[in-house]
Amino acid sequence: MTADRDGTSTRPDDTGDAQTRETDGDGVLVVEGVDEDPIENYRRLFVGWRFTLIAWMSAIYAFFHIAALNGLSVTRFTGFDLPFLPQLPMETWDFRTVHIAGALVIGFLLFAARAYDDDGKPARDRTIVRLAAFALLIPALVSLYTAITFILQIESGELPQMGGLTTWSAFPGTPLYETETWWFGFPLLVATMGGIVLGWFEDRPRDRFAASDILMGVCAVTVAAYIIPVYGTAARNSVGTPFVPIGVAFAATAGSALILELTRRVTGLALVVITGVFLVYTFTAHMLPGILAVQTPYTWKRFFGFLYTDAGILGPTTAVSSTYIILFIIFAAFLQASKVGDYFVNFAFAAAGRARGGPAKVAIFASGLMGMINGTSAGNVVATGSLTIPLMKKVGYHKKTAGAVEAAASTGGQIMPPIMGAGAFIMAEITGIPYTEIAIAAIIPAVLYFVSVYFMVDFEAAKLGMRGMREDELPKFRDMIRRVFLFLPIVILIAALFMGYSVIRAGTLATAAAAVVSWLTPYRMGARSIVKAFELAGIMSIQIIAVCACAGIIVGVISLTGVGARFSSLLLDIASTSQLLALFFAMCISILLGMGMPTTAAYAVAASVVAPGLVQLGIPQLTAHFFVFYFAVLSAITPPVALASYAAAGISGANAMETSVASFKIGIAAFIVPFMFFYNGALLMDGTWFEIIRAGLTATVGVFLLSAGIQGWFMGGRVAWFIRVGLIVAALFMIEGGLFTDLIGVGAAVVLFFVQKLLNPSPDAGIPVRGAD
């Protein structure tokens, strides 16, 4: 144990890493920093005036959203009517357009085109590339000037109408088509594509802005400056038709390219490649056979004119990211500022650290709690796994198992009510089902998920003879109870939702409560801390906003081509043979579409392709969407592309593929849960209290038997291979949820228990039982 100059102490683990802890005045061992925002390899680290500029831009961007969502405005508070400031509440399309544009501007300034090495140094500072980027600012500014001229003409009320459409010209005597093409669209595309290409070659130090990124920020502002006024005129009537103004197609093309580039920077290539496949499909669908075919080819103008609408980029995914997601990111930032994330993990250590294999069970509880304030599975892994994975290795878990446990537990955070990650809000937006009803329905599936993971890690610890953590290694539970008031913001959020407040109002009240609660801790939030929280929220939101906008491109393709409806008809054909086979096919498609994608994008795409087909099969809408959502979440631990498992492998030092296979095994019971609530709607709170309680209890027994069979540990000892098979079969009998099948499952488990106790067959006979390597 070594002491640092600031009073903290570090405990080195067997990997050479250190866990930083601090003892407070009450003698409580405090875990610090688990809720700090991780720094990605692509993130720039500014100092001086650049840091101040980005901090204020991010803070203003986040505050703009909470002001807009609650109907605040500059005019209301100051009495001044400033024409160039947005008036609140804004028109829906305008608000979503500003939401995306702001994220693009901050995102390009904050995230570099290529990852930095450990030293944060570029390969070479290429002056000629910077000069080329500055040269491209000329066409970008020409395009921006044209868009501003359009705005001023609209403000003057002098725009003529022709055939029900608005006509305009930035320059006297210049026809409309030439204005939109040569003075707006062409310069914008040249600047946008040039900036994306130059970004690959402009190597700037990590604490400097890149000229190409400033250029793309200007292009993002230009797209918004054109889209907002054109959608405020009669031209909106032509959007999505072959008669859409060509300027809209130019703006949408540039905007889509910028969204794809920012998505690549913040999440990698997986989602970009999938989106590219959908884009290629749009223009080749008329040449494809079978259900993929369309009758008439789509022109570039019609497609991109359709894309920047509420059926595409400005549709459900952006609607959710601009309202619920950004609101709860602000909430999470305020919780970070009040150190609630640290408290959650300490509470988990105090509650579960003494159990056998304690750190693994801490990971389950902590990840579930952190999942309520963290929007991604991989982000949850980074937040809690940096602490729990080294401790799991220390008590005896193999490094791949330690990473797998954290990946499986962190993935479950996405289905943990009341917040449930961003996907639940998209579900509410798509289905029209109230969010509170979705949160209530999620309770039993979430419990089953975490119970199944708990059983898996408990049986693994039992097989390996692990111990729990010592008393002196853990926070004192009585001290954690004294600080239980730190859960108050979560309690207020839940109470406000069930009292009938809107999600926006409930989230705002909970955010304010986080600031108030902080005054009962050493981390009191003053004006500077509040500004810092808004700054964190602005930065944290960039990734999820880019992902939602990119998913909107895929949703737009599905909406325009109708390929989702054709997949639905395919499911109907399969269901005529076997409904179970149709569900299995829907599961595979949901997981396949979700591989390599964050939860939000995975669910948004799967909900467009798969869920309508399930509804046509006669499955209730809530059940169908929960089925799809569950498997979209589980794609994060499904090989071969498992984002949460890969993030955990990076911390544990294990092979990424081995970790993903191990996390799939640990979460295997969770793959059965959606079939459980398909056969028994009581698991989604649809039924009488007796039916709901019986379904919850029998489902819990089912995942217990399934976990025991997979791990080969039942009622205190290792079991032979045929008992393992029997346990799995007994568990499967309990999936359907009927009284007769439940009795068969329980009866089989009782028989197997007596066989184990009375005959005591050798666990090494036949198929050997293996623990961690």
N, C-alpha and C positions, 0 to 999 in steps of 0.2 A: 504494500500500500504506500503510495507516494503522495505527498501534499503539494499542491500548487500554491503560487503566491497569493491567489485570490481566496484561498480558504477551501477550495473544492478538493476532493480526493479522487484518485483514479484507481480502479481495480483492474489490472491487466488480466485478460482471459487467455485461453490456450491458443488463440490465433494471433496474439500480439496486439489485439485491439484493446481499447480501454472504455470502460463505461463510467461516465462522469456522474457523481452523486454528491449531494450536499446535505449536511445535517442542519435542520432549522432549530429554532429555539426550543421546541418541544421534544427534541431528540428523535424526530422522525427521519428516517432515511428517505431522501427525496430523489426521485428520478427526474432529471432535467433534460429539456430539449427535444422530447419525442414529437412535439407538435410544431417544431420549427420547419419552415418551408425548405425542402431539399433543393440544392443547387444543381441543376442539370449541366451536362458538359457543353451544351449549346448556349447556356445563359451567359450574358455579359455581366461583368462586375464593375460597376462604375464608381468613381470617386469624385469629390469636388462638385462643381456646378452641374456636371452630367448626372450625378447621382440625385442631386436635388431636383433637377428637371424631371427625370423619370419618376421620382417619388411623388411629386406634385401632380404630374399627369395621371399616374395610376390612382392617386387618392381622389382627384376630381372625377375621374372616370367612374370609380365605384360609387362616390357620393351622388353623381348624376343619376345613377340607377335607383338608388333608394329614395331620392327626391322625386324622380319621375313616377315611381311605383306608388308613392304616397301622395301624389298630386301637389307637391310643393313647386314653387316657381320664384324666379327672381322678381318678377313684376309684383307678385303678391306681397313680398316682404319689403321691397324698396319703393314701390310705386312708380318705377321707371319702366317704360316700354322700350326694350332694346331689340330692334328688328333682327339682328344677326344672332341673337341667343335663342335657343329653342324654347317655345312657350309650352308649359306643362299644364295638364296632361297632353302628351303628343299623340298625333294620329298613329295608329298601330304600325303601319308599314314604315313610317318615318322613324319611329322609335327603334324598330328592329334594324333598320339600315344604319342608323347612328351607332347602335350597339356593335354591329359587325365592324364598321369603319374604325371605331375607337380601338377595338381589340387588334385590328390589323396594324394600325399606326404604332401602338405601344409594343405589340408583339415583334414587329420587324426591328424596332430599335433595341429591344431587349434580348432577342434570340438571334444568334449568328447563323449563317448559312451552313457552316461546317463546325464540327465539335472542336473544342480546344483540348490541348494535351494537359498533363498535370501541372505544367508550369504556366499555363494560360497564355502561351506565346504563339503567334502565327508563324507559318513557314517563312513568309517574306512579305514585306509591305510593298504592294505594287502601286506605284504612283500613277502609272498610265491607266490602270483600271479605274482609279478614283476620278481621274480627269474625264474618262469616258462616261462615268456615271453622272458627273456634274453636267456634261454636255447633254445628256438625255433629259436633264431637268427642263431644258428649253421646250421640247414637245410636250412634256408633262404640264408645264405651266401654261402653254398655249391651250391645251385641253381644259385645264382648270379655269382659265379666263373665259373660255367659251361657255362653260357651265355656269359660271357666276353671272355672265351676261344674260343667260336664260333666266336665272333666278330674279334678276333685276327687272327683266321684261314682265315676268309673272307678277312681281310686286306692283308694277305700274298699271296692271290690268289691261294692257294694250295688245295682248296676244289674240290674233285672229283665229277663227274656227273655220275648218273646211271639212265637210262631210262628217261632222261630229267630232273631229279630232283637232287638237291644238297644233297650230303651225307657228314656227318662229324662225328667226335668223339672227345669228350673232353679229353679222356684218351687213350693212345696207347693201341691197342689190344681190346678195348671195342666196341662191335657192336653198330651201330647207334640207334637201338630201345632201347637197354639197357641204353645208354647214355641219351636219351631223357626221358626215364621213370624213372630210378632209380637215376640218378645224376642231373636231372633238374626238371621234372614234379612232381614226388612224394614228394621230399623235399619241393617244392614250395607250393603244396596243403596243406601239413601238417602245414607249417608255416602260411599260409594265414588263414586257418580255425581255427587254434589254436589262432591266434591273434584276430580274430573276437569274439570268445567265451571268451577269457580272458579279452577282453575289457569291458565286462559286469560286471566283478568282480574286476577289478583293480580300486579302488577309489583313485585318486590322487588329491591334492589340485588344485585349479583353476589356480594357477600360476606355475604349474609344468608340464613337459612332462610325458606322460604315456609310459612305456616300450612296452606295446602291440601296441601302436600307432606308435612308432618308428619301431617296427617289421613290421607292415603293410606298412609303407612307404618304407622299404627295399624291400618288396614283390612287391610293385607297380613299383619300379625301375627295378626289375628283369624281370617283365612281359614286360616292354618296351625294356629292353636290349635284350630280345630274339625276340620279334615281329619285331623290326626294321630291324635287319639283315636278318631274314628269309624271309621277304617280299622284301628284296633287291636282292634275289637270284632267281633261277629258281623254287624254291619251291612255289613261288606265284602262279604258274600255277595250283597247286593242291588244293589251298585254296577254300573251299566251296564244295569240292568233297569228296567221300568216301576215297580218297587216300591222304588226307591231313596229313602231318607229325603229329605224336601223340604229339610232343612237342607243336605245335600250339594249340591243343585242351586243353592241360594242362594249357598253358599260358592264353588262353581265359577263361577257367573256373575260374582260380584265379582272373583274371582281372574283370570278371563279378561279382564275390562275393565281391570284394573290392568296385566296383561301387555301388552295392546295399547297402552295409553297410554305405558308405559315404552319399548316398541319404537318408537313414533312419535318419542319424544324422542331416542333414541340412533341411529336409522337412517333416520328420515324416514318418509314416508307409503307408499312403494311396497309394503313387506311388509304393512303394516296394511290397505291397500286390497285386496290379494290375499286376505288372510285374511278380510276382510269379505265378499268375493265368495263364498268357500267357506261362510261362516256363513249368508249369504242362501240359498245353494243348498240347505243342509240343510233349511230350512223351506219351500222351494218345489219341491223335487225331485219331489214327488208330482204336480205340475202340469206337468212338463216332458215332452217327447216323447223317443223313441229311447233311446239308451244312458244318457242322463242321468236317466231316470225311476226312481223307487222306488215300490213298491206302496202302502206305508202311510205317512202323514205322521208326523213325529216331534214329540212334545210337548216343550215347553221343559224340563220336569222330567227326562224321559228323556235328552235330548241332553246337557244340562249335567251330569247325574249320571254320564254316560258319559265326559265330556270330561276330568275330573280323575282319570284312571286310567292304568294302564300301556299303554293303547291310544291315549292322547292326550297331554295335557300332561306327564304323568309317564312317558311312554314312551321310545322309543329316543333321541330328541334330547336330552331332559333327562338320561337315563341317561349319555350321553356327556359333556354339559357338566358334570355333577356329578362326573365321575371323570377321564377323560382330558384334557378341555379345560382344566379348572381346574388340573389338575396341571401341564400344559405351559405354562400362563400363568404359574404360579409359577416354573417353570423359566426362562421368558423374562425374568421380572422379576429373577431372580438373575443372569442373563447381562447384563442392562442394568446392574445395580449393579457388575458387574466390567468393564464397558465392552467386552464382547466384540463387540457390534454395531458399535462404532467400528472395532474391529480387522478385522472381516469386510470392511467397505468399504475400509479401507486396503489390505488384502490384495488385493482386487479391483483397486484402482488400480495397485498394484505389478505385478500379473500382466498386466493388459490395457491399461493407460493409454497405452502407447507405440504400440499398433496404430492404423491409420488410423481416424478417427472414434472415438478411444479412449474418451471418456466414455460413448458408447452401449454399448460392449462392457463397460465397467465396470458400467453399469446392469444388464446381463444377469447378470454374475457376482454382483454385490452383492445383487441382488434374489433370486437363487436361494439365496444363503447366508442372507439375512435372512428369506426365506420359511420357513426351517426354524424360526424363532423368532417368526414373526408370523402371526396367524391369519386375516387378511383381505387381499384384493387391494388394496382402497383404502388400508388402513392401511400396507401395504408401499410403495405409491406415495408416501404422505406421508413415510414414514421415509427412503427413499433418494432419492426424486425431488427433494426440496428441495435436494439437492446436485448430482445428476447432470444434471437438466434444464437449469439455467443453464449448466453447462459444455458440454453438447451444443450449445446455442445459440451459445456462444462459439466453438466450432470450426467452425461453419457449418451445422448442421442448422436447418431451418425450425422455428419454435416448435411447430407442430402435430405435426411428425415427432418432435421431442424428447419431447413429451408422450406420443405414441403408443408410442415405443420403451419408455419407462418403464412405461406401462400394460401392454403386452404382456409385458415381462420380469417385472413384479411379479405378474401373474396366474399366471405359471408357477411362482412360489414355492409355490402351493397344491398342486401335484402333485409337489413335490420331496421325495423321501424323505430322512431317515427319519421326519420328523414329518408332513409333507404337509398342514398345516392341520388343521382340525377334521373335515373331511369323511371322511378315512380312518378315523377312530375310529368315526364313525357307520356306515361301511361294515362295519367289523368287528362292530359291535353288531347290525346288521340281518342280515347274512349268516351270522354265526357262523364266518367264516373267520378264522384267527389273524392278528393285526395284522402279525406278522413276514412272513407269506406275502404280505400286501397290499403291504408296503413293498418286498419283493424284486420283486414283479411290476411295481411302478411305476418301476423304474430305467430301462428302455429307453424307455418313453413319455416320461418326464421329459427324458431325454437328447435324444430326437428333438424335443421341444418347443423346448428351448433352442438346439439346433443350428439349427433352422429360423429362429428369431428372429435368431440370430447371422449366418446367411447373409444374411438380409434387410437387416440394418443394415450389414453389410460391403459388400454390393453397392451400397447407397445411398451409403455413404461413397466408394466407388470412383468412382461416377458423378459425384459432386460434387467429386472431387479433394481430399478432406480429408486433413489430417495428424493425427498422434497428438499427445499432450501431450509437452512437453519434459521432459528428465531432471530439471531443477530444480523442476518442478511436481509431482513424484511422490514417494511414499515409496520408499525403497530396498528392493528385494526381499530382499536378504540380511538386512536388519534385520527384515523381516516374518517371515522363516524362523526367526529367533532367538526369535520369540514364538509359534511355531506351537503351543506347549503350551496356548494359549488355546482350541484346538479340542478339548482333552482332555474337557470335559463331553459334547460331541457323540460323541466316540469311546467314552466309557464308556456312554452311552445305547445306542449301536448294539451294543456288545459285550455288554451285559447282556441286551438283547433276544434276541440270537442264542445266548446261553448258557442260555436257557430261563427267565429271570426274567419275572415278569409285567410288563405295561406300567407298572403303578403302582409296583412296586418299582424298575424300571429308571429311571423318571422321578424318583423320590425320590433314588436314588443319583447321578444326573446333576446334580440340583439341589444336593446336598451338595458334589459335585465343583466346581461353579461357585464356591461360597463358598471352598473350599480353594484353587483356582487363583488366586483374587483376591489371595492373600497373596504371590504371585510378581509382582504388578504394583503400581503406585503407588496403586491403588484397593482397598486391603485392606478386607474386609468384617468389621466387628466387630458387636457386639450391635445398635447403632443402625442400621447398614446393613442388617442382616438384617430388623429390624422394618420399615425403609423398603421393602425388597424385597417383603415380605408386603403392605404398604400399597399399593404399585404394582400387585401382582397382584390385590388385591381390586377396585381401581378399573378395571383393564384388563379384568376378567372380566365387568363389568356388561353391556356391549354384547352379547357373544356369548351370555351366559345368557338375556338377553331375547329374542334372535333364536331361540335353540333352543326356548324355551318357546312363542314365537309359532308357530314351525313345527310344534310339537306340536299346536296347535289344528287346523292343516290336516291333519296326519296323522290326528287323531281323526275329522275329518269324512270323510276317505277311508276309514278303517277302518269307521266306522258305516254309511255309505251304500253301500259296495262299489263306488264309482265307479272305483277303480283296476282292479278285476277286469274291469269292462266295457270300459275302455280296452284291457286286455290282449286281450280277445276281438276288439276292433276291429283291433289289430295282427295277430292271427292271420288275420283276413279279408284284410287287405292283403297279408300274406305269401303267401297262396295265389296271388296274382297275381305278386308280385315280392318276394323277401326284401330286396333292396337298397332298394326303395321303402319297405318297412316300417322299415328302419333309418333312412332319411332322415326319415320321419315321426317316429320316436322322437327323432332329433336335434333336429328343430324343436320338439317338445313340451318337451324338456329345456331348450333355450335359452329358450323362451318362459316356462316356469315359473321360470327362474332370473333373468330380467331384473329389475334393480332390487333383487335380494336378495343378501345375503351368501352366500358359498359354502356354509356349513353348512346354512342354510335351503333353498337352491336344490337341493342334493343330496338332503336329507331328503324334500322334496316329490316330486322327480323319481323317487327310488328307490321311493316308494310308488305312483306312477301308472304309470311307464314300465317300470321294471326287471322287474316280474313278467311283463309281456307278452313281453319279450325272452327270459326264461327259458323261457316256454311255447313259444317258437319253437324250442327245442332248443339255444339258446346257453348255454354254461357260465355258472354263476352269477357267477364272478369277472369274466369278460369282459363280461357284461351290465351289472354294476354299475360297472365301470370305464368302459364306454361312456357311461353316464349321468353318472357323476361328472365325466368329462373335459369334456362339453359344459355341465354345470352350472357348472364353473369358467370355461369360455370365455364364458359369458354376461356376464362382467364386462367384456369388450371387444367385445361384439356390439351394434351399433346396433339400435334407437334408444335403448335404456336401458342404458348401459355404465358402471357405477359406477367402475371403475378408470380408465377414460378421462376421465370427468368430473373425478375428483380430480386427474389429471395436467394437464388443461386449466386447472384453477384455479391450478396452480403455473406453467405455461408462459405463461399469458396468451392462449392460442389459443381459438378457438371450440370449444365442447364437442362439437358434432356433427361438425365437421371432424376433431377429434382422435379421436373414436370410430371414424369411417370409416377413418382412417389406421391406427389400432391394429388394426382388423379386417384390413386389408390386410397388415400386418406379421405378424400371427398366422395368416394364411390357411392356411399349410401345416399348422398344428396342427389345423385342422378335418378334415384328411385322416387324421391319425394314428389316431383311434379305428376308422376303417374298416380301417386296416392291421392292427391287432391283432385285429379281428373275423375277417378272412380268414386271418390267420396267428397262431395262439396262441403261437408261439415268442416273439413280442414281449413277452408277459407271462410269460416264463420257463417256458413249458409245452412241453417237448420236450427233445431231447438237446442237449448243448453245441454240437455242430456246427450243428444246426438253429437254435439261439438266436443263435450268432455270425453265421451267414449271414443270418438275418432282420434282425439289427441293422445289419449292413453295407449290405445292399441297401436297407433302409428309409432309412438315412442318405443314400445316393446319391439315393433318390427325393425326399427333402425338399430336397436340394441342387438337383436339376433343377427342381423346382417353384418354389423361391425364385428361381432364375436366370430362369425363364420369366416370372414375375410382375414382377421388377425389370428385365428386359431387359438383363442383364449376364451374359455367359458367357465363361469362360476369358480374362479380361483385357480385354474390350471390350464395347461396346454392340452389340446384335444387332438384325436386322430383325424385323418383326412375325411373319413366318411361321416364323422360327426360335424365337421366343418360344412360339408355339402348339405347335410340335413338341416343345419341351422340356416343356411342361405335359402333352402327351399321353404322352410317354415316362415322365414321373413317375407318371401315373395307371396305366400298365401295371405299374408296380412295386408298386402297392398290394396286389394279391392275394397276393403273396408266393410264388407258385409258381415253380418253376425256369424253365419255358417263358416265362412272362410277364416274369420278371426279365431273361432273355436278350433278349427283344424290347425292353424298356426301355433296357437298356445299349447294345444294338446301335443303336437309334435315336439315343441320345445321341452315340455315336461318329460316326455319319453326319453329324449336325448339327455336330459339332465340325469335321470336315473341310470341310463346306460353308462354315462360317464362316471357316476359315483359308485355304482355297484360292480361293473365289469372293469372299469379303469383301463381301457385299451391304451396301448403304448402310442404316444403322439408321434413317435418316429417310425411307426409302421407305415409302409406304403409311401405316400408323399410326405417328405420331411417338412417340418415347420421351421421357417427361417426368421430370425430376428433381423435387426439392422446389421449391416455388414460390419 
